Every structure is written in structure tokens, then in C-alpha cells.
Amino acid sequence: MIYHFPPAEVDINDKSFLVIENTIFAKFKRENKTTLKNIFLTENVLVLVLKGYKHLHIEDKTVVVTPQDIIFLKKGIYAMAEYFEEKKEFEAILLFLNPKLLQEVVAEYGIKNSNNFSTIPFLKIQTNPIIETYKSQLTQYFTQESLKDKGILLLKQKEILLYILKTVPYSQTIPFWDSVICTSSESLMYVMDKYLFQNFSLNDYANLTNRSLSFFKRDFADIYGASPKKWINQKRLEYSCLLLKNSQERISDISEKCGFESLSYFTQIFKKTYHKTPSEFRANI
């Protein structure tokens, strides 16, 4: 199961989230048990570990984040687990970076969208006394009502972004910034290839490619010569045929594996396309 994070809506009684004017700015995360979860980050996020340490399984490597590190994560799917010493807890602040602010800060610092194709998903940096002070200040925003102001929080996000841009050599960070702000055709194709079989909405795909839904549909049609929904369904159906022919997996599992929202929807469009149900298709092989 994949969890969308941050969630589309937050319970107003959940004080672990900083929500101002319907915008989710941050989450104070506290865990006392270790679980491995697949998380779909729908926003770029800065993770500041306070206690314990975090394991991120990114492609073929495991990245460990300790209180001596901070890590920027690009939108996407990650396998995550939190660890801590016996009888202690894991604590971290997750700062969700406003997309417009991120673009503005990067542009303000003179970094233009080069459209260079980059797939770097994270940027890990060691902390220092200034970053430690920033982390300490940020914890106060969850308890002091006077600090819960949209303008103040946007400035707080801008502060850490500018600090990293000004203190970490640009050559070390440019591949990540390119990856975060890129809107090239190559980046769109990469997203579709990587997440084709996830049960994502078109809005999810548009978000991952740094586009509005209308621009995503336009650019997608220019690249693939078809609407996103039609192309995605066709590719998923082709893969489902391959699995029906060459595996003994249950049809419900194949439906889920191919990214369809439900077994009934899978059966409906499969029959519409091939004039047989998946069960009939498999029986006639």
C-alpha cells in the first residue's frame, strides 16, 4: 500500500501539522515503533531529523539520515522507516516546500530552469550550528500561536533555501535543483516510465512533472500523440495481457499490479478493448 503524504486534508485537531489558510507547511513527526512504509511524497520536502535516524530506500541504495544531516527529497515514491534507541522515540520535522516559493528562490539566486534532464531524487547535507539553530527555532512554530502566520512561514522556508544555496558549493547541488524544477519532455517521459503502473490520478502525474493539469495534457499529447488517459490505459492493458499469458497471478492482483483503480474498472475496459473479460482471455490462451 502506498500512502500519499502530505494528505489532501488534515484534521484540524491534529496539532502535529502546521496548516495555514489551507496550505500544509510542516509536520512534526514522532514515532515509537519501527514500520516500513511506501510513501508518495506529493510535495518536495526538507526532512530535519531531531532524534533517532531515518532509512530511505531509494532505487538501489539505502540512505541513512541522522540528526547530523538534513535531506531534501523530490516528489515521488520512497520506502521509509524510522529507527531509534530502545525506550526512545524518533522525531523529525518535515518542511513541505511551497512550489512557487522554491521556483522564486532558485530564480532569485540566478539558477534558471536549464531543462537539463536530471533524475537526482535527493540532496543530503551535513548540519552545522546555524542549521541546528534553525531546527530549534522551527520546533517553536508548532506551539506558539503568534508564529502561525503564512507570511512568516514562507519567509522561514525561504531562509533555509537561501542559506543552502549560498553556503553549499553550487556544483554539488545543481543536479538536484535541475531535477526539482525541470519541465523538459525528457523529465515527463521519465515520470511516465517510472510511475506508469502506480494508481495515480492525472493530477498526480501533472504534479510530478511540475505542470498544471492543462499543460500536462498538452505536453503529453505533443510527446505521445494521444491523451494521457487513453495512452496510460493502453499500456496497462498491454502489460495485463502479458501477465495473464505468462503468470498464474490472480486477476485481482494483476489489476492492482498494473495500476488500475479497481478490479471492476479493469474488467470493464479490458472487455471494451479486447471483447473478452480477463478470465475469458486467459481461458482461451
C-alpha positions in Angstrom: 0.0 0.0 0.0 1.2 3.5 -0.9 0.4 6.5 1.4 0.0 9.9 -0.1 1.9 12.4 2.0 1.1 15.1 3.0 -2.5 14.1 2.9 -5.0 16.1 0.8 -6.8 17.2 4.1 -5.6 17.4 7.7 -7.8 17.0 10.8 -8.0 20.5 12.3 -7.4 18.9 15.7 -4.1 17.3 14.6 -1.5 19.7 16.1 1.4 17.9 14.5 0.7 19.7 11.3 1.2 23.4 10.6 -1.7 24.3 8.3 -2.3 28.0 7.5 -5.0 29.1 5.1 -5.5 25.6 3.8 -1.8 25.2 3.0 0.2 22.5 4.8 3.6 23.9 5.7 5.1 21.3 8.0 4.7 18.2 10.0 6.2 17.3 13.4 6.7 13.6 13.2 7.1 11.4 16.3 7.2 7.6 16.2 7.8 5.0 18.9 7.7 1.9 16.7 9.5 1.0 13.5 7.5 0.3 10.4 8.4 0.3 6.7 6.1 2.3 4.6 5.9 3.2 0.9 5.2 6.9 0.8 4.2 9.0 -2.2 5.5 12.5 -1.4 3.2 14.9 -3.3 5.4 17.8 -2.3 9.1 18.5 -2.3 10.1 18.2 1.3 13.0 19.0 3.7 13.5 16.4 6.4 15.2 17.6 9.6 15.8 14.6 12.0 15.8 15.6 15.7 16.0 12.2 17.3 16.8 8.7 16.0 17.6 8.1 12.4 15.7 7.5 9.2 16.2 4.9 6.5 15.2 5.8 2.9 15.3 3.1 0.3 15.9 5.0 -3.0 16.2 2.9 -6.1 19.1 0.5 -5.4 20.5 2.2 -2.3 19.7 2.8 1.4 20.2 6.4 2.6 20.5 6.9 6.3 19.6 10.3 7.7 20.7 11.2 11.3 20.3 14.3 13.4 23.6 15.4 12.0 22.0 15.6 8.5 19.2 17.3 6.7 17.8 15.9 3.4 15.8 17.4 0.6 13.5 14.9 -1.1 12.0 15.4 -4.5 8.3 14.5 -5.1 7.9 10.8 -5.7 7.7 7.3 -4.1 10.0 6.3 -1.3 10.2 3.3 1.1 10.9 4.8 4.5 11.4 3.5 8.0 12.3 5.3 11.3 14.7 3.9 13.9 15.6 4.8 17.4 17.3 3.6 20.5 15.4 1.4 23.0 12.9 3.2 25.1 13.4 6.4 23.0 11.5 8.0 20.1 12.1 9.1 16.6 11.4 12.8 16.0 11.7 14.9 12.8 10.3 18.0 11.2 9.1 17.7 7.6 9.0 21.1 5.9 6.9 21.0 2.7 8.4 23.4 0.2 5.9 25.7 -1.5 6.5 25.1 -5.2 6.1 28.7 -6.2 8.5 29.8 -3.4 11.0 27.2 -4.5 10.9 28.4 -8.1 11.2 32.0 -6.9 14.2 31.4 -4.6 16.1 29.4 -7.2 15.4 32.1 -9.8 16.4 34.8 -7.3 19.7 33.2 -6.8 20.3 33.1 -10.5 19.6 29.5 -11.2 17.5 29.3 -14.3 15.5 26.3 -15.4 18.1 24.8 -17.8 15.8 22.0 -18.7 18.8 19.7 -18.2 17.4 16.2 -17.7 18.3 15.1 -14.2 16.8 12.3 -12.1 18.6 13.1 -8.8 15.9 12.5 -6.1 17.6 13.9 -3.0 20.2 16.3 -1.6 21.8 15.3 1.7 23.7 17.9 3.7 25.5 17.8 7.0 24.2 20.1 9.7 26.2 22.9 11.4 25.5 25.2 14.3 23.4 27.6 12.1 21.2 24.7 10.8 20.9 23.4 14.3 19.6 26.8 15.5 17.2 26.8 12.5 15.8 23.4 13.6 15.4 24.6 17.2 13.5 27.7 16.1 11.3 25.7 13.8 10.0 23.4 16.6 8.6 26.6 18.3 6.2 27.2 15.4 4.1 24.2 16.4 3.4 25.6 19.9 3.4 29.4 19.6 0.3 30.7 18.0 1.8 34.1 17.2 4.2 32.3 14.8 1.4 30.6 12.9 1.3 33.1 10.1 1.5 32.3 6.3 3.9 35.2 5.6 6.3 34.3 8.4 6.3 30.6 7.4 7.1 31.4 3.8 10.0 33.5 5.0 11.2 30.7 7.2 11.2 28.3 4.2 13.0 30.9 2.1 15.6 31.4 4.8 16.8 27.7 4.7 16.7 27.5 0.9 18.8 30.7 0.5 21.2 29.5 3.2 21.8 26.2 1.4 22.2 28.0 -1.9 24.7 30.4 -0.5 26.8 28.0 1.6 26.9 24.7 -0.3 29.0 24.8 -3.5 26.7 25.2 -6.4 28.5 22.3 -8.3 27.3 19.9 -5.6 23.7 20.9 -5.7 22.9 21.9 -9.3 21.9 18.3 -10.4 19.3 18.2 -7.6 17.9 21.7 -8.4 17.7 20.8 -12.1 15.8 17.7 -11.1 13.3 19.6 -8.9 12.4 22.4 -11.3 12.8 20.6 -14.7 9.9 20.7 -17.1 11.6 19.1 -20.1 10.0 16.5 -22.3 12.6 14.0 -21.1 11.5 14.5 -17.5 7.9 13.9 -18.4 8.8 10.7 -20.2 10.9 9.6 -17.2 8.0 10.2 -14.8 5.6 8.2 -17.0 8.1 5.3 -17.4 8.8 5.2 -13.7 5.3 5.5 -12.3 3.1 4.1 -15.2 1.8 1.2 -13.1 1.0 3.2 -10.0 -2.6 4.0 -9.3 -2.1 7.8 -9.8 -4.6 10.4 -11.0 -3.7 12.7 -13.9 -3.3 15.4 -11.3 -0.6 13.3 -9.6 1.3 12.9 -12.8 1.0 16.6 -13.6 2.3 17.4 -10.2 5.3 15.1 -10.6 6.2 16.8 -13.8 5.9 20.3 -12.4 3.0 21.2 -14.6 -0.6 22.3 -14.2 -3.1 19.6 -15.4 -3.8 21.5 -18.6 -0.2 21.9 -19.5 0.5 18.3 -18.7 -2.3 17.2 -21.0 -1.0 19.5 -23.8 2.7 18.4 -23.5 1.7 14.7 -23.1 -0.3 14.8 -26.4 2.6 16.5 -28.1 5.0 13.8 -27.0 2.9 10.7 -27.3 0.3 11.7 -29.8 -2.6 10.6 -27.5 -4.4 11.8 -24.5 -2.8 10.7 -21.1 -5.8 8.6 -20.0 -6.0 6.7 -23.3 -2.2 6.1 -23.5 -1.9 5.0 -19.9 -4.9 2.6 -20.1 -3.5 1.1 -23.3 0.0 0.5 -21.8 -1.5 -1.0 -18.6 -3.8 -3.3 -20.7 -0.8 -4.5 -22.8 1.0 -5.3 -19.6 -2.0 -7.1 -18.1 -2.2 -9.3 -21.2 1.4 -10.2 -20.7 0.8 -11.2 -17.1 -2.4 -13.1 -18.0 -0.5 -15.1 -20.5 2.7 -15.8 -18.6 1.7 -15.9 -14.9 -0.7 -17.6 -12.6 -1.4 -14.5 -10.6 -4.9 -13.8 -9.6 -6.8 -11.4 -11.8 -7.4 -9.0 -8.9 -3.6 -9.0 -8.2 -2.9 -8.3 -11.9 -5.4 -5.4 -11.9 -3.6 -3.9 -8.9 -0.1 -4.6 -10.3 -1.0 -2.8 -13.5 -2.2 0.3 -11.6 -6.0 0.1 -12.3 -8.2 1.8 -9.7 -10.4 -1.3 -9.2 -11.0 -4.8 -10.5 -14.3 -3.8 -11.9 -12.8 -0.9 -13.9 -10.0 -3.2 -15.2 -12.6 -5.8 -16.3 -14.7 -3.1 -17.9 -12.1 -1.5 -20.1 -10.4 -4.9 -20.8 -13.6 -6.2 -22.3 -14.3 -3.0 -24.2 -10.8 -3.2 -25.7 -10.4 -7.0 -26.3 -14.1 -8.1 -26.4 -13.4 -10.6 -23.6 -13.2 -10.4 -19.9 -9.7 -11.1 -18.4 -10.9 -14.5 -17.3 -12.1 -15.4 -20.8 -8.9 -14.1 -22.3 -6.8 -16.3 -20.0 -9.0 -19.3 -20.7 -8.6 -19.0 -24.4 -4.8 -18.8 -24.4 
